Amino acid sequence: MQVNNLSDTTAGLNPQQKAAVKYIDGPLLVLAGAGSGKTRVITQKITYLIRDCQISPRHITAVTFTNKAAREMKGRVAASLGKKETKGLIVSTFHNLGLRILGKFHKELGYKTGFSIFDATDTLVLLKGLYSQDSLSNVDDAEEARWNISRWKNDFISPEQALSTAENDLDARFARIYERYQRQLKAYNAFDFDDLILQPVILFQQHTDALEYWQNRMHYMLVDEYQDTNASQYQLVKLLLGSRARLTAVGDDDQSVYSWRGARPENLALLNEDYQNLKLIKLEQNYRSTSRILKCANHLIKNNPHAFEKSLWSDLGLGESIRIVECSSGEAEAERVIGELNAHKFQNRNNFNDYAILYRGNFQSRVFEKYLREVNIPYVVSGGTSFFERAEVKDVMAYLRLLANPDDDTAFLRIVNTPRREIGASTLEKLGEYATQREVSLFAASFEFGLKQILNERALNKLENFCNWINLLSDNAERGDPIAVARDLVTEIGYEDWLKDQASDLKIAERRMQNVYEVLDWLSRLYKDEKGENLGELVAHMTLMDILERNKEEEKTDAVSLMTLHAAKGLEFPYVFMVGVEEESLPHRNSIMEDNLEEERRLAYVGLTRAKRELAITYATHRRRYGEDVECEPSRFLYELPEDDVVWEGGKNKLDPETSKARAKDHLAAMRNMLA
């Protein structure tokens, strides 16, 4: 490739970053540690290829894993070059690239124009239909079958191969349903999500003309997060590159945490086998964290085997020691974390969005949400289901909203038939049309004489009974104790029994009912704290928190982030609390049983390297699980951190008196600032 030094497109880069941008003589692996500026390297290399190497943008393809990352890359390149200079540039996810390929060559695979893309729900419906045709099969196996089919496709395994390698009868049944499922997809002229990678690989293997077209289109390829590629994605990249191998692969084997969805960190090492002239450049300078945090992260991850060695470093100063805090229970842990976070925020005049609470599993967020709500700290939940997004919470909130405001049509429609009251879709459709004509709410329309001309007597009676009952409860809440009315409401509708009828497992129903009780307890606390004199004011206060949750995608929201360690990958926060760091949680129980600790250690490494300034790690000695008090042990990973850089608090490693006194004094000062 000819290089024209028209401008300095590598300005502001460190020597290693600059070398990664300018190397174009062969395949390149950029081993990019956490916080080392990999996105900047990719975007500036695209600029370099277009402006300095004179490669047409339409011949450059950059691939990553999320739409957000693709948008960010494309935006940065456009800001550097302008939209005209980037015309034709492909910056997309793997699946969008696959869709683009199939859009042009689907006929070669026997598909018609206008094919459909099935999501996970569509796939499950199709599989359940296939199971229902087989009297010997259990429809409940459809979800597990979907997971197995997805895994096989990611591993580039055909139905025939899956059947030939089946180790037991269940695997064989899944393989046979896989074969039927693929035939049915073809009959529907549809691809599923995993097909968007698998089918282009099959296309290229069977049709050299299609492969040549795309190889000629792609003169240079950049792949982000290479450690997260699965077998099908690896094959797709290899085929597109061909013998020219004009590739920059950027990745970090220490941050590969997606093996459960097919990712293969060993794909980084395979590059050495596939391309003998592979160039390796390491990005080890971290621009995010203090030296102490990085030392702990390096110390931890060295316990994993590596194809490529690296060690992160920073010139941002030594920083604070990492605190490891023992708590007596899950409740005590949440109370302490939220108390410390609140005090630290006010003492240092920070924003709430400077803080993150990270955990291994989605279920761990609930107790932290509870304490955050109690002290009115705004928060957003990522990578899992927020408290407000749970169906049972939405149901109870809708009932409360309707009691407070009967003209709330959204609340009316959510709960008018939850639990079932035999008020059918036809009745609601006619009611909706009538209310629109009369320009009144659905609730108000239910009492109008004109509705009798539209609905039959039975439907009208059901509707009027429901609305009269709501009127009665609303009046009782206004005149008497709104908390008692809310609790009686849940009992009267038989909500707990309804949850048991709906749930596939009794424990699931019990957990969902606990969320209902949490809403009622929260309402009671607000009432006692005089957050409102009547139900309407109490519900308005609760709804504000709900609105914040629904608007959580707004990046400017000043709120504490709650998320799983998986969801935190790629993000950074000045202050991080890693919570629940115990045996059987991190590392997860399944990983311990399978003797597969390497990925769990990488997950802990991801957590450590999210913190920029301060990091606190907490664990509980006891937790309440399934109604029993269970004893817990601190994670083995905590003992893999360097002793000189961590401070243990609580238990056998109590704080010395002077430090304890100073911390108590700081906490008291922070609380006084809050009151002031």
C-alpha positions in Angstrom: 0.0 0.0 0.0 1.2 3.5 -0.8 1.3 5.9 2.1 1.0 9.7 1.6 1.8 11.8 4.7 -0.8 14.4 4.0 -1.5 15.0 7.7 -0.6 13.8 11.1 -3.4 11.4 11.8 -1.5 9.9 14.8 -1.2 13.1 16.8 -1.7 12.5 20.5 -1.0 8.8 20.5 1.6 7.1 22.5 4.4 5.1 20.7 2.6 1.8 20.8 -0.7 3.3 19.7 1.0 5.1 16.9 2.8 1.9 15.7 -0.6 0.1 15.7 -2.1 2.8 13.5 0.7 2.9 11.0 1.4 -0.8 10.6 -0.1 -2.0 7.3 2.4 -4.5 6.0 0.6 -7.6 7.1 -1.9 -9.0 9.7 -1.7 -7.2 13.0 -2.9 -8.2 16.5 -3.2 -5.3 18.9 -3.3 -6.7 22.4 -5.2 -3.9 24.1 -5.4 -3.9 27.9 -8.3 -2.4 29.8 -8.4 1.4 29.5 -5.6 1.5 26.9 -7.4 3.5 24.3 -8.2 0.7 21.8 -11.2 2.5 20.3 -9.1 5.5 19.6 -6.6 3.3 17.8 -9.2 1.7 15.6 -10.9 5.0 14.6 -7.6 6.8 14.0 -6.4 3.8 11.9 -9.5 4.1 9.7 -8.7 7.7 9.3 -5.1 6.8 8.5 -6.1 4.2 5.9 -8.5 6.6 4.1 -6.4 9.9 4.3 -2.8 8.7 4.3 -3.0 5.3 2.5 -5.6 6.5 0.0 -7.8 3.5 0.4 -11.4 4.2 -0.6 -13.8 4.1 2.4 -16.0 1.5 0.6 -13.1 -0.9 0.7 -12.7 -0.7 4.5 -14.8 -2.7 7.0 -14.7 -2.4 10.8 -16.6 -4.9 12.8 -17.5 -4.9 16.5 -20.1 -6.5 18.7 -22.6 -3.8 19.7 -24.6 -1.2 17.9 -23.4 1.4 20.5 -19.7 0.6 19.8 -20.3 0.7 16.0 -22.1 4.1 16.3 -19.3 5.5 18.4 -16.6 4.4 16.0 -18.5 5.7 13.0 -19.2 9.0 14.7 -15.5 9.5 15.6 -14.3 8.8 12.1 -16.9 11.1 10.6 -15.9 13.9 13.1 -12.3 13.5 12.0 -12.8 13.2 8.2 -16.3 14.5 7.5 -19.2 12.6 6.0 -18.1 12.9 2.4 -14.7 11.3 3.0 -16.3 8.3 4.8 -19.0 7.5 2.2 -19.2 3.8 1.7 -17.3 2.9 4.9 -18.7 -0.2 6.6 -18.7 0.1 10.4 -21.1 -2.5 11.8 -21.7 -5.4 14.1 -21.0 -8.9 13.0 -24.7 -9.6 12.6 -25.4 -6.4 10.5 -22.5 -7.4 8.2 -24.0 -10.9 7.9 -27.4 -9.4 7.0 -25.7 -7.2 4.4 -24.0 -10.2 2.8 -27.3 -12.3 2.8 -29.2 -9.3 1.4 -27.1 -9.5 -1.8 -26.6 -13.3 -2.1 -29.6 -15.0 -0.4 -30.8 -16.5 -3.6 -27.7 -18.6 -3.8 -28.8 -20.3 -0.6 -32.3 -20.9 -1.9 -34.0 -18.0 -0.1 -36.5 -15.6 -1.7 -36.3 -11.8 -1.6 -38.1 -10.4 1.4 -36.8 -13.0 3.9 -37.6 -12.6 7.6 -35.3 -12.5 10.6 -36.5 -14.5 13.6 -35.7 -13.2 17.1 -35.5 -15.4 20.2 -39.2 -15.2 20.8 -40.0 -16.2 17.2 -37.6 -19.1 17.5 -39.1 -20.3 20.7 -42.6 -20.2 19.3 -41.5 -22.2 16.3 -39.7 -24.8 18.5 -42.8 -25.2 20.8 -44.9 -25.8 17.7 -42.5 -28.5 16.5 -42.5 -30.1 20.0 -46.3 -30.1 20.2 -46.4 -32.2 17.0 -44.4 -34.9 18.8 -46.4 -36.7 21.4 -43.2 -38.1 22.9 -41.6 -34.7 23.5 -42.1 -32.2 26.3 -42.9 -28.6 25.2 -41.0 -27.3 28.2 -37.8 -28.6 26.6 -38.1 -26.0 23.8 -36.1 -23.3 25.7 -33.2 -25.7 26.3 -33.4 -26.8 22.7 -33.2 -23.2 21.6 -30.1 -22.7 23.7 -28.5 -25.8 22.3 -29.3 -24.9 18.7 -27.8 -21.5 19.2 -24.6 -23.0 20.7 -24.3 -25.4 17.8 -24.6 -22.6 15.2 -22.1 -20.5 17.0 -19.7 -23.4 17.0 -20.4 -24.0 13.3 -21.9 -27.4 13.9 -24.6 -28.7 11.4 -27.6 -30.7 12.5 -26.0 -33.8 11.0 -22.8 -33.2 13.0 -24.8 -32.5 16.2 -26.6 -35.9 15.8 -23.4 -37.8 15.1 -21.6 -36.5 18.2 -24.6 -36.7 20.6 -23.5 -38.2 23.9 -26.9 -39.2 25.2 -30.6 -39.5 24.2 -31.4 -35.9 25.2 -28.6 -34.5 23.0 -29.9 -36.7 20.1 -33.4 -35.4 20.5 -32.1 -31.8 20.5 -30.1 -32.6 17.3 -33.2 -34.0 15.6 -35.3 -31.0 16.5 -32.4 -28.8 15.2 -32.7 -30.5 11.8 -36.5 -30.1 11.7 -36.2 -26.5 12.9 -33.8 -25.6 10.1 -36.1 -27.1 7.5 -39.1 -25.2 9.0 -37.0 -21.9 8.9 -36.3 -22.5 5.3 -40.0 -23.1 4.6 -40.8 -19.8 6.3 -38.1 -18.1 4.1 -36.5 -16.9 7.4 -33.1 -16.7 9.1 -32.7 -16.7 12.9 -30.2 -14.4 14.6 -27.4 -17.0 14.6 -27.9 -17.6 10.9 -26.7 -14.1 10.2 -23.2 -15.4 10.8 -23.6 -19.1 10.0 -25.3 -18.7 6.6 -22.7 -16.3 5.1 -20.0 -18.8 6.0 -21.9 -21.6 4.3 -22.5 -19.2 1.3 -18.8 -18.5 1.0 -17.8 -22.1 1.3 -20.3 -23.2 -1.4 -20.2 -20.2 -3.8 -16.8 -18.8 -4.7 -18.3 -16.0 -6.8 -20.0 -14.6 -3.7 -16.8 -14.9 -1.7 -14.7 -13.2 -4.4 -17.2 -10.3 -4.6 -16.8 -9.6 -0.8 -13.1 -10.2 -0.8 -12.7 -7.6 -3.6 -15.0 -5.3 -1.7 -12.9 -5.5 1.5 -9.3 -4.3 1.0 -8.8 -3.8 4.7 -10.6 -5.2 7.8 -10.6 -4.2 11.4 -12.1 -6.4 14.1 -12.8 -5.1 17.6 -13.1 -7.4 20.7 -11.5 -10.3 18.8 -11.4 -12.4 22.0 -15.3 -12.5 21.9 -15.5 -14.1 18.5 -17.1 -17.5 18.3 -16.2 -20.3 15.8 -18.6 -19.0 13.1 -17.4 -15.4 13.4 -13.8 -16.6 13.2 -14.5 -18.5 10.0 -16.4 -15.6 8.5 -13.4 -13.2 9.1 -10.9 -15.8 7.8 -12.9 -16.3 4.6 -13.3 -12.6 4.0 -9.6 -11.9 4.4 -8.4 -14.6 2.1 -4.7 -14.9 1.4 -4.1 -11.1 1.6 -4.9 -11.0 5.3 -5.1 -7.2 5.5 -6.3 -7.3 9.1 -6.1 -5.4 12.4 -7.5 -7.5 15.2 -7.9 -5.7 18.5 -8.6 -7.8 21.6 -7.7 -8.7 25.2 -7.8 -12.3 26.3 -8.0 -11.2 29.9 -11.4 -9.6 29.2 -13.0 -12.6 27.5 -16.1 -13.3 29.6 -18.6 -14.6 27.1 -17.8 -18.3 26.7 -21.4 -19.1 27.7 -22.5 -17.5 24.4 -19.8 -19.2 22.3 -16.9 -16.8 22.6 -13.5 -18.3 22.2 -10.5 -16.4 23.7 -8.2 -18.9 22.0 -9.1 -17.3 18.7 -6.5 -14.7 19.5 -3.8 -17.4 19.7 -5.1 -19.1 16.5 -4.1 -15.9 14.6 -0.5 -17.0 15.2 -1.2 -20.3 13.5 -3.2 -18.9 10.6 -0.9 -16.0 9.8 2.8 -16.8 10.2 3.8 -13.1 9.6 1.4 -11.9 12.3 2.7 -8.7 14.0 1.9 -8.2 17.7 1.7 -4.8 19.4 0.8 -4.5 23.1 -1.1 -1.5 24.5 -0.2 -1.7 28.2 -0.5 2.0 29.3 -3.8 2.4 31.0 -5.4 5.9 31.0 -8.2 5.1 33.4 -7.0 3.7 36.7 -4.5 4.4 39.5 -1.4 2.3 39.7 -2.6 0.5 42.8 -5.8 -0.7 41.1 -3.8 -1.9 38.1 -1.3 -3.7 40.3 -4.1 -5.6 41.9 -5.6 -6.5 38.6 -2.3 -7.6 37.1 -1.6 -9.7 40.3 -5.0 -11.4 40.0 -5.0 -12.2 36.3 -1.4 -13.7 36.4 -3.0 -16.7 37.9 -4.5 -17.5 34.5 -2.5 -19.1 31.6 -1.7 -16.7 28.8 -0.8 -17.0 25.1 0.4 -13.4 25.3 1.8 -11.8 28.4 1.1 -8.2 29.3 1.1 -5.9 32.3 -0.9 -2.8 32.6 0.7 0.4 34.0 -0.4 4.0 34.6 1.1 7.4 35.3 -2.0 8.6 37.2 -0.4 8.1 40.6 -0.4 5.3 43.2 -3.9 6.0 44.5 -5.9 4.6 47.5 -5.6 1.1 48.8 -8.3 -1.3 47.7 -10.7 -1.9 50.6 -12.1 -5.4 51.3 -15.0 -5.1 53.6 -16.6 -7.9 55.5 -20.3 -7.6 56.3 -22.5 -9.8 58.5 -25.3 -10.3 56.0 -26.6 -9.3 52.6 -28.8 -6.7 54.2 -25.9 -5.3 56.2 -23.8 -5.3 53.1 -26.3 -3.2 51.2 -26.9 -0.9 54.1 -23.2 -0.3 54.5 -22.5 0.2 50.7 -25.3 2.7 50.3 -24.4 4.5 53.5 -20.8 4.8 52.5 -21.7 5.9 48.9 -24.1 8.6 50.1 -21.6 10.0 52.7 -18.7 9.8 50.1 -20.8 11.6 47.5 -21.7 14.5 49.8 -18.3 14.7 51.4 -16.5 15.0 48.1 -19.2 16.9 46.2 -19.4 14.3 43.5 -22.3 13.3 41.2 -24.3 10.1 41.7 -23.2 8.9 38.3 -19.6 8.8 39.5 -20.5 5.6 41.4 -21.2 2.0 40.3 -22.3 -1.1 42.2 -21.2 -4.2 40.4 -22.3 -7.8 41.1 -22.1 -11.3 39.5 -25.8 -12.0 39.0 -28.9 -9.9 38.2 -30.8 -11.1 41.3 -28.2 -9.3 43.5 -29.5 -5.9 42.6 -32.8 -6.1 44.6 -31.5 -5.4 48.1 -29.3 -2.5 46.9 -32.3 -1.0 45.0 -34.3 -1.2 48.3 -31.8 0.8 50.3 -31.2 3.3 47.4 -35.0 4.0 47.3 -35.1 4.4 51.1 -32.7 7.3 51.0 -34.0 8.7 47.7 -30.8 8.1 45.8 -31.5 8.0 42.0 -30.2 4.8 40.3 -30.3 3.0 37.0 -30.1 -0.8 36.5 -28.2 -2.2 33.5 -27.7 -5.7 32.3 -30.7 -7.0 34.2 -34.3 -6.4 35.1 -34.9 -3.3 37.2 -37.2 -3.5 40.2 -39.7 -1.3 38.3 -39.6 -3.4 35.2 -40.8 -6.5 36.9 -44.3 -7.4 35.8 -45.6 -7.8 39.4 -44.3 -4.4 40.4 -45.9 -2.8 37.3 -49.2 -4.5 38.2 -49.3 -3.2 41.8 -48.1 0.2 40.7 -50.9 0.3 38.1 -53.5 -0.5 40.8 -52.2 2.2 43.0 -52.2 4.7 40.1 -55.7 3.9 39.2 -56.9 4.3 42.8 -55.2 7.6 42.9 -56.4 8.7 39.5 -59.2 6.7 37.9 -58.7 8.5 34.6 -55.3 6.9 34.1 -56.1 4.8 31.0 -52.7 3.1 30.9 -53.1 1.8 34.4 -56.7 0.8 33.7 -55.8 -1.3 30.7 -52.9 -3.0 32.5 -54.9 -4.3 35.4 -58.6 -4.5 34.3 -58.1 -8.2 33.6 -55.1 -8.9 35.9 -56.0 -11.3 37.5 -58.6 -12.4 35.0 -62.1 -11.0 35.4 -63.5 -12.3 32.1 -63.3 -8.8 30.6 -62.2 -9.7 27.1 -60.4 -8.0 24.3 -63.7 -7.4 22.4 -65.2 -5.6 25.4 -62.2 -3.4 25.9 -62.0 -2.6 22.2 -65.6 -1.4 22.2 -65.1 0.5 25.4 -62.0 2.2 23.9 -63.9 3.3 20.7 -66.8 4.6 22.8 -64.5 6.5 25.2 -62.7 8.1 22.3 -65.9 9.3 20.7 -67.1 10.7 24.0 -63.6 12.2 24.8 -63.6 10.7 28.3 -61.4 8.2 30.1 -62.1 4.4 30.0 -63.1 4.4 33.6 -65.6 7.3 33.2 -67.0 5.7 30.0 -67.8 2.5 31.9 -70.5 4.3 33.8 -72.2 6.1 30.9 -75.7 5.0 29.8 -74.7 5.0 26.1 -72.3 2.0 26.7 -75.4 -0.2 27.3 -76.2 0.2 23.6 -72.8 -1.3 22.7 -72.0 -4.0 25.2 -74.1 -7.1 26.1 -75.5 -7.3 29.6 -72.9 -9.9 30.9 -69.9 -7.9 29.6 -71.3 -4.6 31.0 -71.9 -6.2 34.4 -68.3 -7.5 34.6 -67.0 -4.0 33.7 -69.3 -2.1 36.1 -68.4 -4.5 39.0 -64.7 -3.8 38.5 -65.1 0.0 38.3 -67.5 0.1 41.3 -64.9 -1.9 43.3 -62.1 0.6 42.2 -64.4 3.5 43.2 -65.0 2.0 46.7 -61.3 1.3 47.3 -60.4 4.8 46.1 -62.9 6.4 48.5 -61.7 4.2 51.4 -58.1 5.3 50.7 -59.1 8.9 50.6 -61.1 8.8 53.9 -59.1 6.3 55.8 -55.7 4.5 55.8 -54.3 4.3 52.3 -51.7 1.7 53.3 -54.3 -0.7 54.7 -56.4 -0.2 51.6 -53.4 -1.1 49.4 -52.7 -4.3 51.4 -56.3 -5.3 51.4 -56.4 -4.8 47.6 -53.6 -7.3 47.0 -55.4 -9.9 49.2 -58.9 -9.3 47.6 -57.7 -9.9 44.1 -56.0 -13.1 45.1 -52.7 -11.9 43.5 -50.5 -14.5 45.3 -52.6 -17.4 44.1 -52.6 -15.9 40.6 -48.8 -15.7 40.6 -48.6 -19.4 41.7 -50.9 -20.3 38.8 -48.8 -18.4 36.3 -45.4 -19.5 37.5 -43.6 -22.7 36.4 -42.1 -23.0 39.8 -43.4 -22.2 43.3 -40.1 -20.5 44.3 -40.4 -18.1 41.4 -44.0 -17.2 42.5 -42.7 -16.6 46.0 -39.9 -14.4 44.8 -42.3 -12.4 42.7 -44.7 -12.0 45.7 -41.8 -10.7 47.8 -41.5 -7.9 45.3 -45.1 -7.1 45.8 -44.6 -6.9 49.5 -41.6 -4.7 48.9 -43.8 -2.2 47.1 -46.3 -2.2 49.9 -43.6 -1.8 52.5 -42.1 1.1 50.5 -45.5 2.8 50.3 -45.8 2.4 54.1 -42.4 3.9 54.8 -43.2 6.9 52.5 -46.4 7.5 54.4 -44.6 7.4 57.8 -41.9 9.7 56.5 -44.7 12.1 55.4 -43.8 12.0 51.7 -47.5 12.5 51.1 -50.8 13.0 52.9 -52.8 11.0 50.6 -52.5 8.1 48.2 -52.1 10.4 45.1 -49.1 12.1 46.6 -47.5 8.9 47.7 -48.0 7.3 44.2 -46.6 10.4 42.5 -43.4 10.1 44.6 -43.1 6.4 43.6 -43.8 7.2 40.0 -40.9 9.7 39.8 -38.6 6.8 40.6 -40.3 4.7 37.9 -39.9 7.5 35.3 -36.2 7.7 36.1 -35.9 4.0 35.5 -37.7 4.2 32.2 -35.5 7.0 31.1 -32.3 5.3 32.1 -30.9 5.3 28.6 -30.4 9.0 28.8 -26.6 9.3 29.4 -26.8 12.6 31.3 -28.9 11.1 34.1 -27.2 11.7 37.5 -27.8 8.3 39.0 -25.9 5.5 40.6 -25.2 2.6 38.2 -26.2 -0.9 39.2 -25.0 -3.6 36.8 -23.6 -7.1 36.4 -19.9 -7.5 35.8 -20.7 -8.6 32.3 -22.7 -5.5 31.5 -19.9 -3.3 33.0 -17.4 -4.4 30.4 -16.2 -1.4 28.4 -17.4 1.1 31.0 -15.5 3.0 33.7 -16.5 4.8 36.9 -14.5 7.0 39.3 -15.8 5.0 42.3 -16.7 1.3 42.2 -18.2 -1.1 44.8 -17.8 -4.8 43.8 -20.3 -6.6 46.0 -21.1 -10.2 46.9 -17.5 -11.3 46.2 -17.9 -14.7 47.8 -17.3 -18.4 46.9 -20.1 -19.8 44.8 -21.0 -16.3 43.6 -17.6 -15.1 42.2 -16.4 -17.6 41.3 -19.8 -18.9 40.4 -20.9 -22.3 41.9 -21.2 -23.9 38.4 -17.7 -22.8 37.5 -16.3 -24.3 40.7 -18.1 -27.6 40.1 -16.8 -27.7 36.5 -13.3 -26.7 37.6 -13.5 -23.8 35.2 -12.2 -20.8 37.1 -10.3 -18.9 34.5 -13.3 -17.0 33.0 -14.6 -16.2 36.5 -11.1 -14.7 37.3 -11.3 -12.7 34.1 -14.7 -11.5 35.2 -13.2 -10.3 38.5 -10.4 -8.6 36.5 -13.0 -6.8 34.5 -14.6 -5.6 37.7 -11.3 -4.3 39.2 -10.4 -2.4 36.0 -13.7 -0.5 35.9 -12.6 1.6 38.8 -10.7 4.8 38.1 -9.9 6.2 41.5 -11.2 4.1 44.4 -12.4 0.5 44.7 -14.2 -1.2 47.5 -14.9 -5.0 47.5 -17.5 -6.4 49.9 -18.6 -9.8 51.0 -21.1 -11.2 53.5 -20.4 -13.9 56.1 -24.1 -15.0 55.9 -26.9 -14.7 53.4 -30.5 -15.5 53.3 -31.2 -18.0 50.5 -34.5 -19.8 49.9 -35.6 -19.0 53.4 -32.4 -20.3 55.1 -29.5 -18.5 56.7 -26.4 -19.7 54.7 -22.8 -19.3 55.8 -20.6 -17.7 53.1 -16.8 -17.6 52.5 -14.9 -14.7 50.9 -13.9 -15.4 47.3 -10.6 -17.1 46.7 -9.8 -14.3 44.3 -9.5 -11.9 47.2 -6.5 -13.8 48.5 -4.8 -13.5 45.1 -4.6 -9.7 45.5 -1.2 -8.3 46.7 -1.3 -7.8 50.5 0.5 -4.5 50.4 -2.2 -2.9 48.3 -5.4 -4.0 50.1 -6.9 -3.1 53.4 -9.2 -5.7 55.1 -12.0 -4.3 57.2 -14.2 -6.2 59.6 -14.0 -9.8 60.9 -10.5 -11.0 61.7 -9.0 -8.0 59.9 -10.5 -5.2 61.8 -9.4 -1.6 61.3 -6.9 -0.1 63.7 -8.5 2.3 66.3 -7.1 5.5 64.7 -8.3 4.7 61.2 -11.6 3.6 62.5 -12.0 6.8 64.5 -11.0 8.9 61.5 -13.5 7.2 59.2 -16.3 7.6 61.7 -15.4 11.3 62.0 -15.5 11.7 58.2 -18.9 9.9 58.0 -20.4 12.1 60.7 -19.1 15.2 58.9 -20.7 14.0 55.6 -24.0 13.4 57.3 -23.9 16.9 58.8 -23.3 18.3 55.3 -26.3 16.4 54.0 -28.5 17.9 56.8 -27.1 21.4 56.1 
